[in-house]
Amino acid sequence: MKILYLILSIVFVVFAGLQLNDPDPIHWTLGYLAIAISCALVAFGKYPKWWLWGVTVVFGVWMLTASPAFFRWVQGGYPNIAGRMEDSRPIIEETREFLGLVIAFVVMLALALPKRGERS
């Protein structure tokens, strides 16, 4: 599992770097870096509950606040979100952001939930 957590840590550092050209880079970059740090901590056997649950809750709330865009996308018949983003179609960016938050939340939840035999 250590290798998986280290790979996830690197992946989220890359995600953070990719956010630097985003219109709202600060919170995305910091958020992805928080996940990268969380993955690295767990990889090295550190399980600070306050940190892991804190980051998980932040991403959970953030995901919930972004969820209306996802439901608008579903109600709209699942229009293509793989295409080029346009100012006239903010649903593309909003849906992508929501899906990114789902991934982040699931990773954090997996890190925060105690696993039998991994920690005391």
N, C-alpha and C positions, 0 to 999 in steps of 0.2 A: 504493500500500500504506500510505502514511503515514496517509491518512484512515481506512482500515480499523483500523489500530492505535490511532488516537486514539478512534474509536468504541468499540472493545473496551475501552479504558481507562476511558471514561465508563461503559460498561455494568457493568464490574466494580466501579467505585466505587458505583454504584447497588445492585448485589448486596450489597456490604459494608454499605451503609446499611440494607438490608432485613433483615440478620442481627441488627441491634441489638435486636429484640424476640424473638429466638430464645432457647430455654432455655440454649443454650451459645454465646453470641455472640462471645466473645473469639477463639477460634481460627478461626472462620469469617470474622469481620470482618477479622482480620489476614491470613488467607490470601487473601481476595479483594482486599484492598488490595495485597498483594504482586504479584498478577497485574496489577492496574491499573498499578502502577509499572513492571512489566516491559513491558507494552504501550506505555506512554509512552516508556520508554527506547528501545525499538526504533523507535518512530515518529520519534524525533529522531536516529536513526542511531547509537545507543549499544548495544553488544552485550557487556556484561560477562558473559563465559562463566561465571564462578564464581556470579554471581547467578542467571542464567537457568537453568543446570543445577541449582543448589541448590534453587530453587523447584520445578523440574520433578521432582526426586527426592523432595522432601517430599510433593508431591501424588501422585506415583506410589505411594509407600509408604502414604500415607493411604488412597488408593483401594483398594489391595490389602487393607488391614486392614478396610475396610468392605465388601469384596466378598461375604463370607458372607451378608449380609442380602439382597443381590441374588439370589444363588442360591436362597435360601429362598423369595423372591418368585417366581422362575421355577418352582421345584418345586411351589409352591402354586397353579400354574395362572394366573399373572399377574393376581392380584386388583387391582381398581381402586385406583390410588394417587392419583387426581385428586380423591378425595373429602376430606371433613373428617378431620383427624387425630384419633385417639382413643387414650387410654392403653391400651385393651384391644387395639389393633392397631398396635404399634410398627413393624411391617414397612413401613407407609406412610412414616413419617419416615425410617427407615433406608434404604429404597430410593431415596427422593428425594435423600437425602444422597449416596448412592453415585453416582447419575446426575449430580449436580452436580460431584462429584469427577472423573468421567469427562470432563465438559466442560472443567473447569479443567485437567486433565492434558493433554488434546489441545491446548488453546490454548498451554499452556506448552511442550509438545513442538514445536509449530510455530514458536514464538519461538526456542527453543534450538537447533534443528537448523540448521546452516549452509546458506544458500541461495547458489547460484552467482551471482556478480555483485553481491550485496547487501553483502558485507563482505569484508575482506581477511583 
